[in-house]
Amino acid sequence: MASTWVKVLTVINQRNVVLQARDATLDLEFENIDSLLAEMKALRNEGWPKIFNECNLVYQAMHVPVPPSPDSTASLAATVILPKRRRIAKRFADDASSTDPMTDKSSEEIFKTDTHHVLLDAVISNVSTRYDRVRDIVELFQFLWKYQVLDEEVLCKFSDDFQKT
């Protein structure tokens, strides 16, 4: 989980440094939050293998003995001990399956879905909320700094909309 947090916080810190160093405007903040959101989504959807490999490298560098795993791979996923969630699936009279879908998952898959994705979903949700708020502010006030490139008709429409709020 620390590897995921390092990736997330590094990206957020880079955006904050840019915003603080340039005396950022709302436009720049909006663009930075937009790119941050895109990067967080990419990290969630495509970043797992890279993060998991980093975790395995750190784990192996620590020279921690690995107990034998059912799939005979010496990795971090083999030693992750997670509490078992008891889920009782509805079974119908004609259902002959006796396998429990919760026990069929590997430790890596459980960690990915229960920790990595949950963490990134929370971050994405919070960044999306901020993105929506900044977008609303930019849409409301953008005519004040873009008046030189707007034609008179559009400028009047923006000012009327602003007056109504």
C-alpha positions in Angstrom: 0.0 0.0 0.0 2.9 2.3 0.6 4.0 2.1 -3.0 0.5 3.2 -4.1 0.5 6.1 -1.7 4.0 7.2 -2.9 2.8 7.3 -6.5 -0.4 9.2 -5.6 1.2 11.7 -3.3 4.1 12.3 -5.7 1.8 13.2 -8.5 -0.3 15.4 -6.2 2.8 17.2 -4.9 4.1 17.9 -8.4 0.8 19.6 -9.3 0.9 21.6 -6.1 4.4 22.8 -6.7 3.4 23.9 -10.2 0.4 25.8 -8.9 2.4 27.5 -6.1 5.4 28.4 -8.2 3.6 30.2 -11.0 1.1 32.3 -9.1 -1.5 30.1 -10.8 -4.7 31.4 -12.2 -8.0 29.5 -12.2 -7.3 28.3 -15.8 -4.0 26.8 -14.8 -5.5 25.2 -11.7 -8.3 23.7 -13.8 -5.9 22.2 -16.3 -3.7 20.8 -13.6 -6.6 19.2 -11.8 -7.8 17.8 -15.1 -4.4 16.2 -15.8 -4.1 15.0 -12.2 -7.5 13.3 -12.6 -6.4 11.6 -15.8 -3.2 10.5 -14.3 -5.0 9.0 -11.2 -7.4 7.1 -13.5 -4.4 5.8 -15.5 -2.7 4.7 -12.3 -5.8 2.9 -11.2 -6.5 1.2 -14.5 -3.0 0.5 -15.8 -0.6 1.1 -12.9 -1.2 -2.1 -10.8 1.4 -4.4 -12.4 4.1 -1.7 -12.0 3.3 -1.1 -8.4 3.0 -4.8 -7.6 6.4 -5.4 -9.2 8.0 -2.6 -7.1 6.5 -4.1 -4.0 7.9 -7.5 -4.9 11.4 -6.0 -5.5 11.3 -4.2 -2.1 10.1 -7.4 -0.5 12.9 -9.5 -2.0 15.5 -6.9 -1.2 14.5 -7.1 2.5 15.4 -10.8 2.4 12.2 -11.8 4.2 11.7 -15.6 4.0 8.7 -16.5 2.0 6.5 -19.4 3.1 5.5 -21.8 0.4 2.5 -20.6 -1.4 -0.2 -22.7 -3.1 0.8 -21.4 -6.6 4.5 -21.9 -5.8 5.5 -18.3 -6.6 7.6 -16.5 -4.1 6.1 -13.1 -4.1 4.5 -10.6 -1.8 1.0 -11.8 -2.7 1.9 -15.2 -1.4 2.4 -13.8 2.1 -0.3 -11.2 2.3 -2.6 -12.2 5.2 -6.0 -10.6 4.9 -9.0 -11.2 7.1 -11.5 -13.5 5.5 -14.8 -11.9 4.7 -17.6 -14.2 5.3 -20.0 -14.0 2.4 -22.9 -16.3 2.1 -24.0 -16.7 -1.5 -27.6 -17.6 -2.2 -27.7 -21.2 -3.4 -30.6 -22.6 -5.3 -31.8 -26.1 -5.3 -30.5 -26.8 -8.8 -27.1 -25.2 -8.1 -24.5 -27.9 -8.1 -21.4 -25.6 -7.7 -19.6 -25.9 -4.4 -16.9 -23.5 -5.0 -16.8 -20.2 -3.1 -15.9 -17.3 -5.3 -14.2 -15.5 -2.4 -11.7 -18.3 -1.9 -10.9 -18.6 -5.6 -9.1 -15.3 -5.7 -5.4 -15.1 -5.2 -3.8 -12.9 -2.5 -2.7 -10.5 -5.2 -6.2 -10.1 -6.7 -7.7 -9.6 -3.2 -5.1 -6.9 -2.4 -5.6 -5.3 -5.7 -9.4 -5.1 -5.4 -9.7 -4.5 -1.7 -6.8 -2.1 -1.1 -5.3 -0.6 -4.3 -8.6 0.1 -6.1 -10.4 1.3 -3.0 -7.6 3.7 -2.2 -7.4 5.1 -5.8 -11.2 5.3 -6.1 -11.3 7.5 -3.0 -8.6 9.8 -4.3 -10.3 10.0 -7.7 -13.6 10.8 -6.1 -12.1 13.6 -4.0 -10.2 15.0 -7.0 -13.3 14.8 -9.2 -15.3 16.8 -6.6 -12.6 19.5 -6.6 -12.4 19.4 -10.4 -16.2 19.9 -10.7 -16.1 22.9 -8.3 -13.2 24.6 -10.1 -14.9 24.0 -13.4 -18.0 25.7 -12.2 -16.0 28.7 -11.0 -14.1 28.9 -14.2 -17.3 28.7 -16.3 -18.8 31.5 -14.2 -15.8 33.9 -14.2 -13.9 33.1 -17.4 -15.3 36.0 -19.2 -13.4 38.4 -16.9 -10.0 37.3 -18.2 -11.0 36.1 -21.7 -12.9 39.3 -22.7 -10.3 40.2 -25.3 -10.9 37.0 -27.4 -14.7 36.9 -26.9 -17.0 38.7 -29.3 -19.4 41.2 -27.9 -22.5 39.0 -28.2 -20.9 36.2 -26.2 -19.5 38.7 -23.6 -23.0 40.1 -23.1 -24.4 36.6 -22.6 -21.7 35.8 -20.0 -22.3 39.1 -18.2 -26.0 38.5 -18.1 -25.6 35.0 -16.8 -23.2 36.3 -14.2 -25.6 39.0 -13.1 -28.4 36.4 -12.6 -26.3 34.4 -10.2 
